[in-house]
Amino acid sequence: MPLCARCTGLLVGSFAVPLFVLSLRWQVAVALFAAFVVDSVSQFVGLRSSNNVLRLVTGLGFPVAVCVLLVGGAKWLWSITL
């Protein structure tokens, strides 16, 4: 079954998470997250059309960004509770 470019990026990015989760800064993760949301929403509502390369790149960054933000948030929460 074929996957779209964005879904392929999400799948491949999920496997790349262990490479980046401890070394990526939260500011970069927020930028990756925002790029995915802006690309997805602006295409969905018809403001512009996206291409496969952009969909793939934003799809690759999204799972990495989510995991970096979750791990960073957990570390921060853990630090303030001790």
Phi, psi and omega per residue, in radians:
M1 nan 2.183 -3.105
P2 -1.271 2.613 3.084
L3 -1.985 2.613 3.042
C4 -1.275 2.937 -3.089
A5 -1.103 -0.713 -3.127
R6 -1.154 -0.731 3.121
C7 -1.167 -0.654 3.068
T8 -1.085 -0.742 3.087
G9 -1.087 -0.710 3.101
L10 -1.082 -0.744 -3.120
L11 -1.179 -0.851 -3.135
V12 -1.170 -0.696 3.112
G13 -1.086 -0.554 3.101
S14 -1.124 -0.609 3.094
F15 -1.341 -0.375 -3.135
A16 -1.495 -0.154 -3.080
V17 -0.933 -0.815 -3.108
P18 -1.050 -0.387 3.132
L19 -1.298 -0.458 -2.997
F20 -2.055 -0.271 -2.906
V21 -1.092 -0.549 -3.112
L22 -1.683 -0.252 -3.054
S23 -1.880 -0.199 -3.075
L24 -1.530 2.352 3.118
R25 -1.327 2.674 -3.068
W26 -1.157 -0.506 3.134
Q27 -1.132 -0.694 3.099
V28 -1.179 -0.679 3.116
A29 -1.104 -0.716 3.104
V30 -1.128 -0.696 3.105
A31 -1.122 -0.728 3.100
L32 -1.123 -0.736 3.111
F33 -1.081 -0.820 -3.119
A34 -1.124 -0.681 3.127
A35 -1.081 -0.722 3.111
F36 -1.112 -0.808 -3.103
V37 -1.134 -0.786 -3.130
V38 -1.117 -0.775 3.136
D39 -1.096 -0.814 -3.084
S40 -1.168 -0.856 -3.060
V41 -1.211 -0.739 -3.120
S42 -1.149 -0.586 3.068
Q43 -1.267 -0.711 -3.108
F44 -1.086 -0.741 -3.104
V45 -1.463 -0.062 3.038
G46 1.541 0.292 3.116
L47 -1.232 -0.521 -3.136
R48 -2.801 2.962 3.052
S49 -1.893 2.451 -3.124
S50 -1.731 2.789 3.068
N51 -1.931 2.942 -3.044
N52 -1.143 -0.596 3.141
V53 -1.150 -0.793 3.121
L54 -1.122 -0.711 3.097
R55 -1.085 -0.744 3.133
L56 -1.121 -0.800 -3.107
V57 -1.137 -0.791 3.135
T58 -1.198 -0.584 3.074
G59 -1.164 -0.642 3.098
L60 -1.129 -0.703 -3.064
G61 -1.358 -0.449 -3.042
F62 -1.084 -0.915 -3.133
P63 -1.137 -0.569 3.074
V64 -1.113 -0.813 -3.133
A65 -1.084 -0.771 -3.128
V66 -1.072 -0.804 -3.123
C67 -1.177 -0.684 3.094
V68 -1.086 -0.752 3.139
L69 -1.191 -0.666 3.107
L70 -1.173 -0.782 3.126
V71 -1.149 -0.752 3.103
G72 -1.103 -0.721 3.097
G73 -1.139 -0.680 3.108
A74 -1.151 -0.727 3.095
K75 -1.085 -0.758 -3.134
W76 -1.135 -0.785 3.122
L77 -1.088 -0.716 3.103
W78 -1.098 -0.667 -3.099
S79 -1.231 -0.560 -3.111
I80 -1.488 -0.249 -3.138
T81 -1.580 -0.241 3.141
L82 -1.581 nan nan
